[in-house]
Amino acid sequence: MESNFPIRKIIHVDMDAFYASVEQMDFPELKGKPIAVGGSEKRGVVSAASYEARTFGVKSAMSGIQAKRNCPELIFVNPRFDRYKEISKQIRKIFFDYTDLVEPLSLDEAYLDVTINKKGNPSASLIAEEIRGRILKEVGLTASAGISINKFIAKIASDYNKPNGQKTVNPEDVLPFLEDLDIRKFYGVGKVTAEKMYQLGIYTGTDLKLKSIDYLESHFGKSGAYYYHVVRGIHTSEVKPNRIRKSLAAERTFSENLSSEIFMLEKLVHISEEVSKRLKTNKVAGKTVTLKIKYSDFTLQTRSKSLHYFISDADLIMDTVKSLLIQEELTNSVRLLGISISNLNTDKTGKKPEDKSISMQLQFRF
């Protein structure tokens, strides 16, 4: 089988229950116990859950109240983001021993392009195994990895043998792998989209592959073309070491609901100062200000305003936030507030390396 799209050797490394694992490593008394990072049994949202907690259905983005209901023995731990960043830097340092083409997605996962690598090792699978071994030995945490011809398939594969495992999808296995895959496993297909696909009789990659691009675009808009191509193993996005930041944000969940705009404005001043600090640290400014409000009934509302000039100053951010806050009368108490700045003045004109198509050859081993 041959195809004229770029063939690369991509590794997706994903740390196992990263925040929770760091806490269990630093505090041995937590090992083997169900823990949740963030939230509490009364307030807040879970940021991460240990594998022991996940067996009870506790997961990230779940309310602390629901998490405690699922697992009465659950231990809540306050997040320590400075510590997570410190560990993340140690892990990325290992990555750079193998390639400079490292694209972090977050503190706990990254893509690596090892098509040409610093070790001169032709096997991406062996490189992934070596990286995982070094993370365990030098950092003390386990990681999982997916290895394949592009970012899309590598990311799906990294979830296959979690925790502390890896999966390789060789070129000749790509199409059978995708055809057998439950549509919910496709990266980019969320819960709502999966439900819509089910209603259309699309349950697996095979079902998706039977649909024309026109059909998919008519039901899923611009995403239709994406689904059409990825189910055929076509995903040409490169590993981008210097990803352009699209927004900066900060938010707070409160221990008690806010029922007055006066109290909300007081909290928003502190949040705007944090956003301003992050903008200045990253030496960027933005034109679009978005106010995020989560009410006590967990309904979420966002309001945005785009300016004609770039801002990074806390007072200017706050002026815009005030205008967004008073657009509507408050009808419910508020549990969370957030501010984000987008439409940043980052350079978007940098030239990308030219893709060179390489035919898929079965002897191109991973």
N, C-alpha and C positions, 0 to 999 in steps of 0.2 A: 504494500500500500504506500502511495506517495501523495504528498500534499504540499502546496507552495506557500506555507506560512512559516514564520520563524520558529526554529527549534532551539530551545535553550535548556540548560540544566538549572532548574530553579529549586531551591529548598525553602520551605516555610517552617520556621522554628516557632513553636508556641509553648511557653512555659506552662507547667501544670498547676492550676489553681494558684497563680503567682502570689497575690497578696496574702492569702491564707497560708500558703506554704512558707513564706518568709516569716510570718508570725510563729508558726510551729517550729521553724528552725531556730529562731532567736529565743523562743520560750519553750523549752522541752516539755514543760508540764502540759502544754496544749497538744502535743503529739498524740495522734490516734483519737482525738476528740472532735466532735462536730463544732466547728467555729464559723462565725460570720464576721467578716470585716465590714464595719460601718453599720449604721442603723442601731436599733435597740428594740427591746420587747414592747416599747411604748411608741417610739417615733422612728422616722428615718427610713432609708432604703438600704438594702444589702448591696455592698459593692462587690463582694466576692465571698464564696463559700468553700470550705474544705470539702474533700471528697467524702469524708464521713458525714458531713451535713447534707451533701447532695443526694445521698441514699434516702433521705427523708423528703426529697423534693425541694429543698432549699436552694435557691439560685440567685444570681445577681439580678438587680432591679426589682426584686420582691420586697414588699414592705416588711419591716421588722416584726410587725404584729403577726402577719401571716407566717413568716419564717418560724416564729416561736410556737405558733399553733402546730405547724408541721413537725417541729422537733422541740419538744419541751425541755430537753437537756442542752439546747443550743447555747453556746457561749459567744457573746458579742464582744468584739475587740475594736478599739478605736483605730482607724487607719493611720499609718505613718508614712506619708508619701515621700518624705525626704529619704527615708530608708529604702523604699522601693526604687526610687531614682538611683540611689547609690548602687544597689544590686544590679539594676538594669545596665548601668554604665560598665560594670564588670563583665556582664554577659556580652555586650556589644564589642568590647575590646577583644574578646575571643573571636567573634565573627570576623573582625578586621584582620585577623591573622590568616584568613583564608581568601578574602576578597574585599575589594573596596566598594563593590556594588551591593550595599546593604541598605534596605529600605525599611526603617522601623514603622510599624503600624500603631504601636502603643508601647508602653513600658515592657510588656511581656510577650510581644511577638514581632517578627520581622521576616522579610523576604531576603534571600541571598541568591545572587546569580553567580554560579560557580562554573559556568561553561568554560571560561578560562580562569584558573585560580592560582593563587600564590604558591600552592603546594605542588602544582603540576600533576594533581591526581585526577585521572579521567573518570573516576567513579563518584558521582554525586551522593550515592547511597553511603559509601564509605566515609565521605566527608561529613555527612550528617551524623553518622554514628560516632565519629571522632569528636565532633562538636558537642554532642549530647554527653559524651563521656567526660569531656573537659569541664562542662558546666557542673556536672555532678561532683567531680573531684575538686575543682577550684572554687566553686561557689557554694555547693552543698544542696543544690536543688535539682529536680528532675525536669526534663523537657521532652516534648514530643515533636516529631518532624514529618513533613510530607515532601516528597520529591517527585517532580515530573517535568513536563516540557514547557509549562507556563504557570503563571501565578495562580490562576483560577483553580487548576487541578491540584497544584501543590497545597493550597489552603484547605481544600476539601480533604485531601489525603492525610493532613496532619491531625485531623480529628478522629481518624479511623482506629488507631491503636493506643489511644490515650487511656491512662497516663503512662509516661515513661516508655513510649514506643515510637515506631516510625513505619511509614508505608511508602513504597515506591510504585509509581504507575509508569511503566515503560511506554515508549511510543506506540508499540503494537497493541498495548492493552488499553489505551486511552478510550477508544470508542466503546468497547464492551463494558468498561468500567462506568462510563457515563450513561450508557443505555440501561444498565441495571439499577442505577442510582434512584432512590426515592427523591422526588422533586423537592422535598423539604431540605435535602442535603445540599442543594445547589446554592453556592455562595451568591447572594444577591436576591434570593427568593425568600422574602420574609413571611411571617405568619399570615398576613392578609392576602398576599399574592398566592401563597400556597393554597389557601382556601378557595380562591377564585379559580386556580388551575384545577383543583379537584372538581369543582362544579362544571368545568369544561371537559372533564374526563381525562385530564392530564395528571397521572400519578407517578410516572417514572420518566427517565430520560428517553426511553423508547417512544412513549406517548408524545412527549414534547417534540421529538424529532420528526414525527409524522405531520406536524403542523407547518404550514407555509409561513414565510416571513410576513406576507400580507395579513394572514390570519392573526398572527401574534401581535403585529403592530396595531391592528384594529381593536384588539382586546387589552393590550398593555402599553400602548403608545410607543414612545421612543425605546422603552425597555424591551420591546418585542424583538428588535434586531439583535440586542445583546443575548437574549435567550436562544434565538435562532442559531447564533454563531457558537456560543459556549458549549451547547449540547453536541456540536460537531468538533469540539476540541480546539476551536479557534478563539484565541485570546492573546492579542499582540502587545498588550501593555508591558512596557519594560520595567525592570527594577530601577527605581529612581532614588539614588542616594540623597539628593537634596530636594525632597518633596516641597512644593510650594504650600505654605500654610494658608488656609482659606479663612480661618476665623480664630478669635481668641475669646474665652469666656470664663465666667466665674459664677457660682451659684451657692445658695445656702438653704439648708432645710432647718426649720426652727423647732425648738423644743416645745414651744406653745404657739398655737395658731395666731396669726395677726388679723385683727378685725377692724383696724383703722388705717387709713392711708397715711396718717402722720407717722405711725410706727413703721409702716412699709417704707416710707421715704428715708427714715432713719437707717434702716437696714440697707437700703439701696445705696446710700452714700458710701458705706464701707465696701459694698460689692463693687461699686464703680471705681473706688480707689485701688482695689485689687486688680481689676481689669486694666486700669491705666498702668499699674506697675508691670504687669505682664507684657503689655504692648511696648512699653519703653525698654524692658529687658530684651525683647526680641527686635527692637529698633524698627517697629512698624506702626502704622496708623490706619484707620479705616473710615469708610463713609457711611456704612449701614449699622445702625444700632437696633438691637432686638431685645425686648423685655420678655422674659419668660415668667409666667405665673402658674403655680400649681395650687389648686384650691383644696380645702379640707376633704372634699368628696373625691379627690384625686383627678378631677378633670384638669386638663392642661390647656393654657392659652398663651399664644405668642403674639406680640405686636411689634412691628418694625417701622423704622423711618430711615430713609436714605438722604444724606446731606449732599451739598454741592462741593464739599471740601473734606479733607482728611482730618481726623481728630485722634488724639491719644490722651488728652488732658482729662483728669477726673471731673473737673467742673463742667467742661463742655459735654462730656458723656452724660453727666447727671442732668443737665438742662434738657437734653433730648429725652431721657428716661422719664422725667417729670411730665413732659407733654404726652408721652405714651401711656403713663399711669392714669391720667385723668380723662382719658378718652371715654371711659364708661364708668358708671356708678358701680361701686363694689357691692356684689350681691351675696358673697359668701366669704368665710374666713380663709386665710391663705397660709399654706404650710411651707411653700418654697418660693424663692425669688431668684432669678438669674438674669445676667446681662451678658450679651455677646456682641462683639464687633466684627463685622465681615466686610467684604469688598475692600480688602486690604491693598496697600500700595506696594505689594511685593512684585518683584520683577517677573513678568510672565513672557518675556521675549527671548529667554535663553534657548538656544538651539539644542535640539535633541539629537543624539547620535542616530545616524541613518540606519534603519532596519535593513538587514540583508536576508532575503528569504533563503531558507535552506530546505531542501527536500527531506521529508521524513523517511529515514532509512531504518530498517529493522535492526541493523547492526549498531545503531547509535544507542549504546547501553548506558544505563544509569547505575 
